[in-house]
Amino acid sequence: QEQLIESGGGWVQPGGSLRLSCAASGRTFSRYTIGWFREIPGKEREFVACLRWSGARHTYYADFARGRFTISRDNDKNTVYLQMNSLKPEDTAVYYCAAVDLALITTTMRDPERYDYWGQGTQVSVSS
């Protein structure tokens, strides 16, 4: 049973940075997709970024995240990070990490229904 535990959320002023962590336990996938999603009250869960491994590592970003956010993985710690820079008030949300033991294709990796494992979420608040 895969478990994902997020940490690193908090409050930051506009323009600031936060790094979210997603620690995975249970097993190591030979092929996987690990993603970050966010949820704003009253809105659907939204794709932020994902990291896909199928012999080579590839990263993908939502348009709003590209250039500001970076997803990465520390294999030794079995942890995935989301470095968020130049944060804006509209980035305020609960952020979730998710995983699936498949190398999702680009047409499905943004669909939260494709992921089997989810963390509990961590709140990110951006305001002055």
Phi, psi and chi 1 to 4 in degrees:
 res  aa     phi    psi   chi1   chi2   chi3   chi4
   1 GLN       -  117.9 -178.5   73.4   26.1      -
   2 GLU   -76.9  135.9 -179.2   78.0    9.0      -
   3 GLN  -124.0  138.2  -72.2 -173.2  -41.8      -
   4 LEU  -122.5  130.3  -55.2  174.3      -      -
   5 ILE  -127.4  115.1  -58.1  174.1      -      -
   6 GLU   -89.5  154.3  -59.3  106.0  -28.5      -
   7 SER  -156.7  168.9   60.3      -      -      -
   8 GLY   104.7   -4.3      -      -      -      -
   9 GLY   -71.6  173.6      -      -      -      -
  10 GLY   160.1 -164.6      -      -      -      -
  11 TRP  -105.0  140.4  172.6   80.4      -      -
  12 VAL  -148.6  151.1   65.7      -      -      -
  13 GLN   -78.1  156.3  -68.6 -174.7  -30.9      -
  14 PRO   -54.1  137.4  -28.1   36.5      -      -
  15 GLY    90.6  -10.6      -      -      -      -
  16 GLY   -81.6 -176.6      -      -      -      -
  17 SER  -131.8  152.1  -61.8      -      -      -
  18 LEU  -143.1  150.9  -75.8  173.2      -      -
  19 ARG  -121.4  118.4 -171.7  177.6   77.7  160.0
  20 LEU   -91.8  145.5  -54.0 -176.5      -      -
  21 SER  -121.1  146.3  -60.1      -      -      -
  22 CYS  -132.8  103.7  174.9      -      -      -
  23 ALA   -91.7  126.9      -      -      -      -
  24 ALA  -106.1  139.1      -      -      -      -
  25 SER  -136.5  162.2   64.5      -      -      -
  26 GLY   117.0  -67.0      -      -      -      -
  27 ARG  -159.2  162.5   58.6 -167.3  175.8  108.6
  28 THR  -105.4  128.6  -59.4      -      -      -
  29 PHE   -84.7  141.9  -58.9  130.2      -      -
  30 SER   -81.2  -31.7   58.6      -      -      -
  31 ARG  -131.0  136.6  -74.3 -177.4  -68.5 -179.7
  32 TYR  -160.3  164.4   60.6   80.4      -      -
  33 THR  -131.7  127.3  -55.6      -      -      -
  34 ILE  -120.3  125.6  -61.5  177.2      -      -
  35 GLY  -125.3  161.8      -      -      -      -
  36 TRP  -116.0  133.1  -74.6   96.3      -      -
  37 PHE  -126.0  164.5  -69.3   79.5      -      -
  38 ARG  -138.8  155.7   68.0 -175.5 -173.0 -177.1
  39 GLU  -136.7  125.7 -167.2  168.9  -63.1      -
  40 ILE  -106.2  136.6  -60.0  169.5      -      -
  41 PRO   -51.0  130.2  -28.6   36.4      -      -
  42 GLY    87.6   -2.3      -      -      -      -
  43 LYS  -122.9  161.8  -64.7 -171.7  176.8 -178.6
  44 GLU   -72.5  155.2  -68.3 -175.4   -8.0      -
  45 ARG   -63.7  135.4 -166.1  162.7  -68.8 -172.2
  46 GLU  -118.5  134.1  179.7  178.7   40.2      -
  47 PHE   -66.9  137.1  171.7   80.1      -      -
  48 VAL  -112.6  -54.8  177.2      -      -      -
  49 ALA  -165.3  159.8      -      -      -      -
  50 CYS  -150.5  160.0   74.0      -      -      -
  51 LEU  -123.7  125.6 -171.7  154.6      -      -
  52 ARG  -118.7  135.1 -176.3 -177.3   72.6 -177.6
  53 TRP  -123.1  125.9  171.4  -98.5      -      -
  54 SER  -150.7   54.3   58.5      -      -      -
  55 GLY    97.7  -25.9      -      -      -      -
  56 ALA  -142.8  150.8      -      -      -      -
  57 ARG   -96.7  133.3 -175.8  176.4  -66.4 -179.4
  58 HIS  -132.2  144.8  -62.4  -78.4      -      -
  59 THR  -120.2  149.0   56.4      -      -      -
  60 TYR  -138.7  146.8  -59.2   86.8      -      -
  61 TYR  -135.4  148.5  -63.3   92.1      -      -
  62 ALA   -68.7  156.7      -      -      -      -
  63 ASP   -58.2  -38.9  -72.4  -17.3      -      -
  64 PHE   -70.8  -19.9   66.6   80.9      -      -
  65 ALA   -94.7  -25.8      -      -      -      -
  66 ARG   -61.2  129.3 -168.4  173.8  -65.2  110.1
  67 GLY    91.0  -18.6      -      -      -      -
  68 ARG  -113.7  -35.2  -62.3 -169.1  -61.1  130.8
  69 PHE  -109.6  149.4  -63.0   -0.1      -      -
  70 THR  -136.1  126.3  -57.9      -      -      -
  71 ILE  -100.7  138.3 -173.2  171.2      -      -
  72 SER  -151.1  167.7   61.5      -      -      -
  73 ARG  -136.4  138.0  176.4  168.4 -179.3  165.2
  74 ASP  -104.9  104.9 -175.6  -32.9      -      -
  75 ASN   -64.1  -37.2  -71.6  -28.5      -      -
  76 ASP   -62.8  -34.7  -68.2  -21.3      -      -
  77 LYS   -97.2   -3.6  -63.4 -179.1  178.6  179.9
  78 ASN    50.4   46.2 -146.7   20.3      -      -
  79 THR  -129.6  138.8  -61.7      -      -      -
  80 VAL  -109.6  139.5  172.4      -      -      -
  81 TYR  -116.4  152.2  -57.6   99.2      -      -
  82 LEU  -128.1  103.5 -176.2   68.4      -      -
  83 GLN   -85.3  122.4  176.8   67.6   44.0      -
  84 MET  -118.2  118.3  -56.9 -172.7  -64.0      -
  85 ASN  -115.9  164.8  -61.2  -32.8      -      -
  86 SER    50.0   47.9  -57.8      -      -      -
  87 LEU   -66.8  147.2  -76.8  162.5      -      -
  88 LYS  -121.0  158.2  -54.9  174.5 -178.3  179.2
  89 PRO   -55.9  -33.3  -28.2   35.9      -      -
  90 GLU   -72.0   -6.0   50.9  -96.2   42.5      -
  91 ASP   -83.1   -5.4  -65.8  -42.1      -      -
  92 THR   -61.8  123.9  -64.7      -      -      -
  93 ALA  -177.3  171.2      -      -      -      -
  94 VAL   -90.8  126.9  177.4      -      -      -
  95 TYR  -103.4  133.7  -75.6   71.5      -      -
  96 TYR  -122.0  142.4  -62.0   88.0      -      -
  97 CYS  -102.1  152.6   68.9      -      -      -
  98 ALA  -145.9  155.3      -      -      -      -
  99 ALA  -145.8  154.8      -      -      -      -
 100 VAL  -150.7  144.7   60.8      -      -      -
 101 ASP   -89.4   51.3   57.5  -12.0      -      -
 102 LEU  -140.2  152.0  -66.9  170.7      -      -
 103 ALA   -91.1   92.1      -      -      -      -
 104 LEU   -65.2  147.2  -65.1  176.6      -      -
 105 ILE   -86.0  166.8   60.2  176.8      -      -
 106 THR   -63.1  -25.4   55.1      -      -      -
 107 THR   -79.5  -12.3   54.2      -      -      -
 108 THR  -119.9  -16.5   58.2      -      -      -
 109 MET   -66.9  -17.8   61.9  178.2   51.3      -
 110 ARG   -89.2   -2.2  -69.6  168.8  170.2   78.0
 111 ASP   -92.9  113.3 -178.1   -2.4      -      -
 112 PRO   -61.4  -23.4   19.1  -29.7      -      -
 113 GLU   -66.9  -15.6  -62.4  -65.7  -33.4      -
 114 ARG   -82.4   -9.6  -60.1  -70.8 -178.2  168.1
 115 TYR   -99.4  139.0  -66.5   76.9      -      -
 116 ASP   -95.8  -27.2  -67.1  -31.9      -      -
 117 TYR  -122.8  138.6  -52.0  100.9      -      -
 118 TRP  -136.2  146.3  -71.1   85.2      -      -
 119 GLY   -84.2 -178.2      -      -      -      -
 120 GLN   -86.0  -12.2   80.5  -74.1   -4.6      -
 121 GLY    94.4  151.6      -      -      -      -
 122 THR  -139.1  134.3 -175.6      -      -      -
 123 GLN   -80.1  132.5  176.2   70.6   47.1      -
 124 VAL  -119.1  125.0  170.5      -      -      -
 125 SER  -124.9  126.1  -61.7      -      -      -
 126 VAL  -121.3  113.5 -174.9      -      -      -
 127 SER  -160.7  162.4   67.9      -      -      -
 128 SER  -100.9      -   54.3      -      -      -
